[in-house]
Amino acid sequence: MSDVLSDAIDSLRAPACLVELPQRPTKVRYGVLGFLAAMTFVLYLDRICIGQSATAIKRDLGISDAWMSWVNFAFIISYSIFEIPTGRWGDRYGSRGVLARVVVWWSFFTALTGAATGLTMLLVVRFLFGAGEAGALPNAARVLREWFPESSRGRAQGIITTAMMLGGAVSPPAAQWLINAFGWRWTFVIFGLAGLAWAVSFYLWFRDDPAEHTGTNLAERSLITADGDSTRKSGSPDLQALGPIPWANVFRNKNVWLLSGTMITMAGVYMLMTYWYPTYLQEGRGVSADLSKWLSGMVLGAGAFGCFFGGWLTDFLLRTTGNPRWSRTAQSVVGAGLAASGLLASVFIGNTVLSSVLVAIACFGLQLQLPAWWASGTQISGKHLGALMGLMNMIGNVGGGILQILFGHFVEMMKSWGYTGRARWDPGIYLYVAVALLGMALWSQIDPEKVVENETSELMTPDAAASP
């Protein structure tokens, strides 16, 4: 009798109809995505403002175009060098602390750029600025893997890169408005303040493991892990559990080199548009600084739309074809072709606004490739995602940085030969047309299904994988 009464009481406490209702997933992952998008917006806001400031900096500090290219390269080389270690730190300790620290670091050196008294100090400050920014994107990719299933990473990466490009698009007009109001030095100080609030709020709210975040429920955690991705770490693994990076297998993987090569082409062309295009408009086509800020912003805004559309497209193609190669590489071949044709056509147009529209189309095609690149890199990198994405992005940025140095020296050489205006600047753009065409060829050879981790599993024994 007591058992019957107990069962009746339990049924009143938890009616079967209520227990069986499916739990709706919480949406904490979208908050994570919002934080990452805000970070990349600030990342490019701080990085690209130097392009709009370049004319004033060169005038006040007495720096030539050739030396300005080395100032840009100081950032690029440190950004590249520190991508692997900061990506590795995220793999080892989790991305929460790493991201908070690097945002504080780069924000400080953004502000310190405004205190530069000469070329030497500017070179040092921009080098240290790059060291901070290096950890952002590899760790953002790692966070996406932990918080999003494979089926929606393309769109998530597209939103992040769109925010990044929007930061770049906002940077020229915002920088010029601040330069007009406060001068270029205080512009960098104001921009440097943007990341501090982000770092504090992110560190307090975010958790590396979705299971450790109090806002997630079982349904959301199950949704995140439904893809069965075995490379997801969920937490902060120690180095012994993670194991050493299998460099021999990494370097044998053709996709690592192909993706590194495509990043050289994308980074190279994008550096032309960010570091040099505002100066080209002012010194090559003779437009005012105020007009150049809007034309430069339009170009980078088209790139932002390319990122957003590319993120949606790569997931749509994956669902439609079921083939990662066609969903990742086909759109990138088209994007690289659009970048090459837009740049080439812009040189033959005398009207500056129309020419800038064609460069904007080129930037759209350029950034159409970026979500597919990140999705492909995430797929092939396996459990060493932070380090390997850092490696490929490092190679790409070094190559792109060398290209912009060559461009800076080229326009300086043309000046010494007596060329002025467009005759001094336009011939160098043909180099970037060739670079974009090379990107088309490289993308056609990429197969994202050839994963480094699979090769590691086949070629390494468990004892070897755990050895120091």
N, C-alpha and C positions, 0 to 999 in steps of 0.2 A: 504494500500500500504506500509506504514512504517513497519507494522508487517511482511509482506512478506520479505521486504528487511532485517529486523533484523534477521529473521530466516535463510536467505541465508548467512549472515555474520557469524552467529554462526556455521553454517554447515561447513564453510571454516576453522574456527578456530579449530574445533574438529570433524573431519570426523568420521562418525559412524564406519567405518572399523577399525579405530585406537582405538576408545574407547572400542570396544568389544574385543580387543585382551586380552587374559588372562595374568595376571601378574605372572611372575616367582618368586618363593620365593627367597629372599636373603638367605645368608648362614652364618649369624652371629653366629648361634648356633654352628657351627663347630669351630669358633674362641673360643667360650666359652669352648667347649670340649678340644681344644688345651691348653688353660690356665689350666684347671683342670688336664689334663694329665701331664703337666710340673710341677704342684704343687706336685702331688703324686710321680713323679720321684724324686724330691728333698727330699720329705718326707722320702722315703726309703733310698735314698743315705745317708742322715744324720743319720737315725736310725740304719742302719745295719753296718756302718763302725766300730762300737765298737766291733763287733764280730771278725773282722780281726785284730783289735788292741789289743784284750784281752791278748794275751800272753805277749806283751811288757808292757802293763799296769800293769799286775800282777807282772811282774819282777821288774819294776821300783818303784812301790808303795808297794810292799810286800803284795799282796792280794792273798788269797787262792781261790780255785775253789768255795768253799761254799760261801765265801763273794762276789765273783764275781757274783754269782747268785742273791744275794741281791742287788747288783748294778743294774743289769738288772731289778729286781723287783721294784726298786725305780721308774724307768721310767714307768713300766707297771701299777703300782697302781695309780700314778698321772694321767697317760693317761686315765685310766678307770674312776677315780673319776670325772674328769672334762669333760667327754664326754657328760653327760646329760646337765649340765649348758651351755656349749658352743653350743651344738645343740639347746637348748632352746633360746639362744641369737639370733641364726640365724632365728628361727621361729618367734621371736618377732620383731627383728630389720632389718632383711635381712642379707644375707650372705656376701655381698660385704665388709662391714667394718670388720666383724668378721674374715673372711679369711685373709684379709690383716694384721690384728693385730696379729693373731696367727702365721703366717709365720715369721713375724719379731721377735716375741718372741722366737720361737724355734730355729731360726737361731742364735740368740744371745747366747743361752745356749749351742748350739752345739759348737760354738767357745770357750765358757768358759770351756767346758770339757777339753780342752787342757791345761788349767791353773791349773788343780787339783793338790793339793800338798799331798793328802793323801786320805784315805778311806772316812772320814767324808765329806770332800768337794765334793768328787766324788758322794757320795750318794745324797747330797743336789742338786748339779747341774743337775744330771740325773732326779731327781724328778721334778725340775722346767722345764727341757726340755720336759718331758712327758706332763706337764700341757699345754704347747703350742701346741704340736702335736694333742692333744685330739680333738680340734675343726675342724680339716681338713676334715675327711671323713664324719661325719654327715652333715656338711654344703655342701660338694660336692654332696651328695645325694639329698639334698634340691635343689641345683642349677639345677641338672639334671631334677628334676620334673618340675621346672618352665620353662625350656628351651627345653625339649624334650617330644614328645608324648610317651605314654606307649608302642607302638609297636616298638620303636627303643631304649628304655632305656637299654635293655640288652646289645646290641652292644656298646652303649655309655659307660656303666659301664665297659664292657669288655675292652675297649680301656683305660679307666682310670686305672683299676687294672693292665692291661698289662704294662702301663707306670710305675706304682708303682713297679711291679716286676722287670722291667728292671732297675730301680734305684737300687733295691736290688742286681741284678745280676752284675751291673757295680761297685757297692760299694767295694766288696772285692779286685778285682785287682786294682782299682783306689786307694783305701786306702793303699794297700801294696806298690804300686809304690811311693806314697807320703811319706809313712813311711820310705822307703829306701832312699828317697831323702832328706827329711826334719825332720824325726822323727815323732812319733805319736802325739805329742802335736800340732805341726804346721799343721798336717793333719786335725785335728778338726777345727782349725781356718780357713783353706782354704775352707773346706766343709761348714762352717757356713756362708760364704759370698754368697753362691749360691741363697738363698731365698730372699735377700734384693731387687734385681732388679725385681724379680717376683712380690713382694708385691706392689711396686710402680706402675709398668705398669698395673697390674690387677686392682688396685683401680681406676686409671685414666680412664680405658677403659670400665670396666664391669658395668652393671646395673642389679639389681635384677629382675626388670620387663622388659620383652622383649619389651613392648610398649614404655618404656622410653629410649630405645637405639636408637640413631639416624640412625643406620645402618640397622635396620629391616624395612621391608615393610609389608603391610597388609597380603600379601600371606603367608609370613613366620609366622607371628603371628597366622594366621588362621590354618596353618599346625600344629603348636605346640599345639593348643588347640582343635584340631579336635577329640581327644579321649574323650572329655567331662569329664575329670578328675575334679571332684568337690572339691578335696582337694588342688588343685593348688591355691596358695595365690596371686601371681602376685603383688608384692610390698612388703612393710614392714609393716605388720599389727601390731597394738598395742595389748598389752596383753589382754585388755578387749574384743576386737573383736575375738582374738584367743581362749579365754576361758582357764580355768584351765585344766591340764592334768587329764583325768578320770582314776586315778590310780587303782581304784577297778576293772574297766572293763579291763584295761591293764593286770592286774595280773590274771584275769579269762580267758584270751585268751590263749588257749593251744599253739598256734603258737609262741607267744612271748617266752615261755619257751623252746620250741623245737628249735627255731632259736638261742636262747642264748646258748643252749647246743651244737648245731652243731658248733657254733663259738668257744666254748671252745676247741673242738676237732681240728678244723682247726688252731686256734691260737697256741695251744700247740705244734702241730707237726711242724708248721712253725717256732716257736721259737727255736725248736731243730735245724732246718736247718740254722737259721740265727745266733743265739747267740753261739751255741755249735759246729756246724759241722766243722768250720775252726779249732777250738781247738782240736776236735776229730781227724781230719786228722793229725795234727801236733804231738799231744801227744799220741794218740791211735795207729795210723798207721805209725807214724814216717816219714811223708813226710815233705819236706821243706816248709817254709812259702810261697815261690814263687809258688810252685806247688799247695799248698792249695788254693791260691787265685783263680787260674784258675778252679780247681775242684769245689770250692764253687760257683764261678760265673756260671759254667755250670749248677749246680743244680738249682740255682735261675733263670737262663735263661729259663730252661725248665718250671719252674713255670710261667714265664711271657707268654710263648706260651700257657700254659694251660688256663690262664686268657683270652687271646685273643680268643682262640678257644671256650672257654666256653661262652663268651659273644655272639659270633655268633650263637653257638648251641642253647642257650636258646631261642633266638628270632626265630630261624628256627623251633624249636619244637613247640613254641607257635603258629606260623602261620600254621604249618602243622596239629597239633592236635586240636588247639583251646582250649586246656585244660591247664591252668596255673600249675596245680599240676604235670602233666606229663612233662611239659616243664621245670619246675624248679627242681623237686625232683628226677626224674629218672636219669638225668645226674649226679646229686650229689651223689646218691647211688653208681653209677659206679665209680665216681671219688674217693670216700672214700675207696672203695674196692681196687682200683689201688694204693692208698697211702699205705694201709696196706700191700699189697703183695710186693710192691717194697721195702719197709723198711725191711720186714722180709727176703726177698731174699738177700738183701745187706749184712746182717750179716754173711751169709754162704759163701761169696765169698772172697777168699784171695787176689786176684788182686785188688789193691786200685782203679785203674781207672775204671775197670768194676763194682766194688762195687758202685762207685760214679755215674756211668750211671744208675744203678738201683735206687739209691736215687733220681736222676734227674727224673726218671719215676714216682717215688712216689710224687715228688713235682709237676709234671704235673697233676697228679690225684688230689692232694690236691687243687691246684688252679683252676682246672676245676669247682670246687664247688662255687668259690667266686662270680662270676657274678650272678649266680642263687640265692645265699644268699642275695646279695644286691637287686636284683629285687624282691625277695619274701618279704624282709623286707620293701622295699618301698611300696609294694602293701598292706601289712597288717597294716601299721602304720597310714594311714589316714592323717589328717591335722597336727598332732603333729609329723611329720616325723623326724625332727632333734632330738627331745628329745628321741623318742622311738628307733630310730636307735642307738643313743648314749647309751641308756640303754642296748640294746642287745649286742652291741659291748663291752660295759663296762664289762658285766658279762662274755663274752667270753674271754676277755683279762685278767681279774683277774684269771679265771680258768686256762688259758694257762700259766700265770705267776707263779701260784702255782706249776704247773707241772714242769716248768724249775727250780724252787727252789729245788724241790724234786730231780731232776736229778743232780743238782750241789752238793747237800749233798750226794747223792748216790755215785757219782764217788769219792768224798772225803773220804767216808767211805770205799770204795773198796781199795783206796790207803792206808788207815790206816791198812787194813788187809793184806797188802803186795802184792796186785795185781798191775800189771803194764801193759802198752800197751793195746791191745784190750781186754784182760781179765778184765781190769778195766772199760772199756767203753761200750763194746758190750751188756752186760746184761741189761743195762738201756734202750736200744733201744726197747726191747720187750714190755716195758710199752707203748711206743708210737704206736706200732702195735695194742695193745688192744684199745688205744684211738681212732685210725682211724676206727676200727671195730665198736666201739660205735657210731661214727658219721654216719656210714651206717644205723644203727638201728634207730637213731633219724630222719634222713632224710626221711625214709620210712613212717613216721607218719605226716609229714608236709603237710598242705593244705593251699596254699597261698590265696585261695578265702575266707577264714574266716577272715574278716577284723575287726580290733579293732573299727574303726569309725562306722561301721554298728551296733555293739553292743552298742556303745555310743548313737547313735541316737534313738535306741529302749528303752534304759534304763534310759535316762536322759531327763528331761523336759527342755524347753528353759530357764526357770528361773534358774534352777539348773545349767545349763551349763554356765550361766553368773555370777554366784555367786562367790565371792572371795574365 
